[in-house]
C-alpha cells in the first residue's frame, strides 16, 4: 500500500481520550449539564497525564445546544478543568459532527504550528434542551415591559390568552431541517424508500447494534468510558440505553414514529436521545517528545462534504469518497470503520450507495462501485442505536473508539464517518501508531 497523501503540514497524534457513559434521556432533565459531562470526562483524562492542565495551548469543544448559562462552553470547561485564566478556548458547532469538527480544528492549529497540545472533544446534554416561550408570549411580555403606566399595563394584561403558554420544544426544533421542512427521521424515511430498505433490515441492524454493545461491555472493550458521579450520590458506570432484552419480535412491535401511515423508521431502529461527552488530547510530535507521551493514533486526513438536506444521511458516502480519492485508497484497504448510527436506514443506505456501480459513477465520479463494508469491520462494538447520540459528542466518540479498536486488534487504519443534519458528512482517517 502506498504512503498516505500529506494533508497536514505536521503530524497530529491522538495521545489519549475518555468519555462519560452515554445516558438516555428519560423525559426530564438529566443529572448533568453539558459542561458537567465534559469536565467529568476531562478530569479523569487529565489525572493520568504527565503534564499540567495549564500546559495546553488551547481547548476546543463541540456542542450544539449549551444551556443559557454555558455561553462559549469550551471556555467554561477549560476554567473548570483548571487550565488557567490564560487558556484560550472556543466552541464549534457543526450539528451532529461538532465533536469531529473540534478534532479537525485542533488538527489545523497543530499542523500549522500555532499549537502543540490541545484538549478537544464534544459534549451535549440533550435531556436539558429548554422549553421556550412562543412568539405570542414573547410579544405579550414585551408589551408589558414597554408599558409606561398602569393603564397601559392593564391593557396589555387583558390581552393574555392561555394559548400563549404553549411552549416551543427546542429539541424538536433542533431535529428539524427548516430548509426542506423535514425532521431527521423523515430524511431517514426518504433513504429507506430510495434504496428499498425493509423494516426487517432496519430492525435486524438495530438488534445487532445492541448485541454488539452488550458484548463489548461484557468483554471490557469500552475502556474509554469513565464512571461519573452525581451530586445526589448516584453514579453511572456504563451506557444505560443498551437493552439486553431487545429481540426482533419486540422491535417489530414498535410503530413507525416519523411517518405513522407508511413509514418504517421507529424509535427502536433510530439513535437514542442522550447526554454525554467525549474528550481527547491531541499533540504534535514536539509535544509527544517533550512530555514523553504515549501515542494512540495519528490523524491522517479529514474531509467534509455537502449533500441534499432531504437525504442528509448520505453525508458519509460523499465525505468518505473525497477522503479515499485524496488518499488514493480503496474501501477494502481500510481495516475498521465507525459510521455513526443516526438511523439504521441511514447506515444501510450508505452501504447501498457505496455498493452501487450506478450511484458511484453518477454521484461520486468513480468508474465503478466502491463496495460495501464487511459487517465484521463496521461498528464492531455497536453504535448510537444502542449507545445513544448526544449530538455534540458523537463525532469525537467514534474517533476515540476507532483508535481503541485499532490498538486492540493490532490493525493499521480506520475511518470514522458521520452524517450531519442540514445535509453534510464528515470523515476522518486515522492510523494506529500505538506501538511507536
Buried (B, 14 or more C-beta within 10 A) or exposed (E): EEEBBEBBEEBBBBBBBBBBBBBBBEEEBBBBBBBBBBBBBBBBBBEEBEBEBEBBBBBBBBBBBBBEEBEBBBBBBBBBBBBEEEBBBBBBBBBBBBBBBBBBBBBBBBBEEEBBBBBBBBBBBBBBBEEEBBEBBEBBEEBBEEBEEEEEBEEBEEEBEEEBEEEBEBBEEBBBBEEBEBBBBBBBBBBBBBBEBEBEBBBBBBBBBBBBBBEBBEEEBBEBBBEBEEEEEEEBEBBBBBBEEBEEEEBEEBEBBBBEEEBBBBBBBBBBBBBBBBBBBBBBBBBBEBBEBEBBBBBBBBBBBBBEBBBBBBBBBBBBBBBBBBBEBEBEEBBBBBBBBBBBBBBBBBBBBBBBEEBBEEBBEBEEBBBBBEEEBBBBBBBBBBBBBBBBBBBBBBBBBBBBBBBBBEBBBBBBBBBBBBBBBBBBBBBBBBEE
